[in-house]
Amino acid sequence: MNPVIALHQVDFAYNTLPVLKNINLQVAPGEFLGIVGPNGGGKSTLLKLILGLLTPDAGQVTVAGDHARNQCHRLGYVPQYPGFERDFPISVREVVNLGRLGRQATSTWWQALRPQHITPADRTAVNRVLGEVEAADLAERQIGSLSGGQLQRVLLARALASEPAALLLDEPTANIDQRLEGDIFDLLRQLNQRMTILVVSHDVGFISSYVTRVACINQTLVCHQTDAIDGQIIQNLYGEQVRMVAHHHL
């Protein structure tokens, strides 16, 4: 089975600062991959390379067998920190509709929000994903009025509106109440039944009950193939407490 995402001998540096070295990774269709590592280890950079937002200095990144930049429409992305002003006058429905941008004839976000560019298929998709993330009742709310947990569901809905083959999430529960963390990951488990998921997290112990494999990254990358990882296994692997994993790479 051909991988959905593949990285072959990838290097990347910001100016002269090496971030990733000789990264090799294949992600199979339907996989739920957890990506863990220390701050500055390259986790977010890895996602940006897969999304085609960055170009590797060496090696190759492919999505569905093609150059990552050519296949970005196949990927849904949920950022760790939403990059907008909270008082920006835009509704939840309009934010989610922006996820349809790659499927519309227009190429600019302000045109995509005009009623004449919103098709019946767009409306159907937006309503469907808002219901799927249990945010349908928020559709007409201003985005700046949402709580952290509500906003994360809306950003997830925006990513799903593009009907992606794979979903990439960068610390999706970093800015929400810990009691809501399980709700988000239970939803991701359901979504994994129809799409590949890559999720960056610091909490190895928590995500281990959801993911099928863990990619440990600290400039280099090591994958641990397993069906279930518990806290004791992680502690044996890394010699540290579950929430304070030391990443020793050669």
C-alpha positions in Angstrom: 0.0 0.0 0.0 1.4 3.4 -1.0 2.0 5.9 1.8 -0.2 9.0 2.1 2.8 11.0 3.3 6.5 10.2 2.8 9.7 11.9 3.7 13.0 10.6 2.4 16.4 11.8 3.8 15.0 15.3 4.5 17.2 18.0 6.0 16.0 21.5 6.9 17.6 24.5 8.6 16.5 28.1 9.4 19.4 30.1 8.0 22.3 28.2 9.5 20.5 26.6 12.4 19.8 22.9 11.7 16.3 21.8 12.7 15.8 18.5 11.0 18.5 16.0 9.9 18.0 13.0 7.6 14.3 12.5 8.3 12.8 9.3 6.9 9.1 8.7 7.5 6.2 6.9 5.7 2.6 7.3 6.9 0.2 4.7 5.7 -3.5 5.4 4.8 -5.6 5.2 8.0 -2.7 5.6 10.4 -3.0 7.7 13.6 0.5 8.9 14.1 1.6 10.8 17.3 4.6 13.1 17.0 6.4 14.0 20.2 9.6 15.8 21.2 11.0 18.7 23.1 10.4 22.4 22.3 12.6 23.3 19.3 12.9 19.7 18.3 11.4 20.2 14.9 7.8 19.0 15.4 6.0 22.0 13.9 8.6 22.3 11.2 7.9 18.8 10.2 4.2 19.6 9.7 5.1 22.7 7.6 7.3 20.6 5.3 4.4 18.1 4.8 2.0 20.9 4.1 4.3 22.4 1.5 4.7 25.6 3.4 8.5 25.0 3.7 10.9 23.4 1.2 13.5 21.0 2.4 17.2 21.8 2.0 17.8 18.2 1.0 15.6 15.2 0.4 12.0 14.8 -0.7 8.6 15.3 0.8 5.6 13.7 -1.0 1.9 13.6 -0.4 -0.1 10.9 -2.3 3.1 10.3 -4.4 3.5 13.9 -5.6 5.4 16.9 -4.4 3.9 18.1 -1.2 3.1 21.6 -2.5 1.1 20.2 -5.4 -1.1 18.1 -3.0 -1.7 20.5 -0.2 -5.5 20.4 -0.9 -5.5 16.8 0.3 -4.4 17.9 3.8 -6.4 19.5 6.6 -4.5 21.5 9.2 -5.3 22.7 12.7 -2.7 25.1 14.0 -1.6 25.4 17.7 -2.1 29.1 17.9 -4.8 30.7 15.7 -3.3 33.6 13.8 -6.0 36.2 13.9 -7.3 39.1 16.0 -10.0 38.0 18.3 -12.1 41.0 17.4 -12.0 40.4 13.7 -15.6 40.6 12.5 -16.2 37.1 11.1 -18.6 34.4 12.1 -18.0 30.8 12.9 -19.8 29.7 9.7 -17.6 32.0 7.6 -14.4 30.7 9.3 -15.4 27.1 8.5 -16.4 28.0 4.9 -12.8 29.2 4.4 -11.8 25.5 4.6 -13.6 25.2 1.2 -11.3 27.7 -0.4 -9.3 25.1 -2.4 -12.6 23.6 -3.8 -14.0 26.9 -5.0 -13.3 28.8 -8.3 -12.1 31.8 -6.5 -8.6 31.9 -5.0 -8.9 34.6 -2.4 -10.5 34.4 1.0 -12.5 37.6 0.8 -14.1 36.5 -2.4 -14.8 33.1 -0.9 -17.0 34.8 1.8 -19.2 36.5 -0.8 -22.6 34.7 -1.1 -22.3 34.4 -4.9 -19.2 32.2 -4.5 -20.7 29.9 -1.8 -22.3 26.9 -3.5 -25.0 24.5 -2.2 -22.2 21.9 -1.8 -20.2 24.4 0.3 -23.2 25.0 2.6 -23.9 21.3 2.9 -20.2 20.6 3.8 -20.1 23.4 6.4 -23.3 22.3 8.1 -22.1 18.7 8.1 -18.7 19.3 9.7 -20.1 21.8 12.3 -22.5 19.0 13.3 -19.7 16.5 13.4 -17.6 18.5 15.8 -20.7 19.4 17.8 -20.5 23.1 17.1 -23.6 23.6 14.9 -25.1 25.9 17.6 -22.1 28.2 17.3 -22.6 28.9 13.5 -23.7 32.5 13.8 -21.4 33.5 16.7 -18.5 35.9 16.2 -15.3 34.0 16.3 -13.9 36.2 19.0 -16.6 35.3 21.5 -15.7 31.6 21.7 -13.9 29.8 24.5 -10.7 28.0 23.8 -12.4 24.6 23.5 -15.1 26.0 21.2 -12.5 27.7 19.0 -10.5 24.5 18.7 -13.7 22.6 17.5 -14.3 25.4 14.9 -10.7 25.2 13.6 -11.1 21.4 13.4 -14.3 21.9 11.4 -12.6 24.3 9.1 -9.9 21.7 8.4 -12.6 19.0 7.8 -14.5 21.3 5.4 -11.8 20.7 2.8 -12.6 17.0 2.8 -9.0 16.0 3.4 -7.4 12.6 3.0 -5.2 13.4 6.0 -5.5 15.7 9.0 -2.5 17.4 10.7 -2.9 18.9 14.1 -0.3 20.9 16.0 -0.9 20.5 19.8 -4.7 20.6 19.4 -5.4 20.6 23.1 -2.6 23.0 24.2 -4.9 25.9 24.8 -8.0 24.2 26.2 -9.1 22.9 29.6 -7.5 19.6 30.4 -10.9 18.0 31.0 -11.8 18.7 27.3 -8.7 17.0 26.0 -10.3 13.5 26.0 -13.4 14.9 24.1 -11.1 16.2 21.3 -9.2 13.0 21.0 -12.3 10.8 21.1 -13.5 12.9 18.1 -10.2 12.4 16.4 -10.5 8.6 17.0 -13.8 8.7 15.2 -12.4 10.7 12.3 -9.5 8.3 12.0 -12.0 5.7 10.7 -12.1 7.6 7.4 -8.8 9.6 7.3 -5.1 9.5 8.2 -4.2 11.6 11.3 -0.9 13.1 12.4 -1.0 14.9 15.8 1.8 16.8 17.6 1.6 16.5 21.4 3.8 16.9 24.5 1.6 14.4 26.5 3.0 11.0 25.4 1.2 9.2 28.1 -2.2 10.6 27.1 -2.0 10.1 23.3 -0.6 6.6 23.6 -4.1 5.2 24.1 -5.2 6.7 20.8 -2.3 6.6 18.3 -1.0 3.5 16.4 2.6 4.7 16.3 4.8 7.3 17.9 7.4 9.4 16.0 9.9 10.8 18.5 11.6 13.9 17.0 14.6 15.9 18.1 16.3 17.0 14.9 16.4 13.3 14.0 13.4 11.0 14.1 12.8 7.6 15.6 9.5 5.8 15.3 8.2 3.3 17.8 5.9 0.8 16.2 3.3 -0.5 18.7 -0.4 -1.3 19.0 -0.6 0.2 22.5 1.8 2.3 24.5 1.3 2.8 28.2 3.2 4.9 30.7 5.5 2.1 31.9 6.6 1.3 28.3 7.4 5.0 27.7 9.3 5.2 30.9 11.3 2.1 30.0 12.0 3.5 26.5 13.2 6.9 27.6 14.2 6.5 31.2 12.1 9.5 32.3 8.6 10.3 33.6 5.9 10.2 31.0 5.3 13.9 30.9 9.0 14.7 30.9 10.4 12.6 28.1 14.1 12.8 27.3 14.8 12.3 23.6 18.3 10.9 23.0 19.1 10.5 19.3 22.2 9.4 17.6 
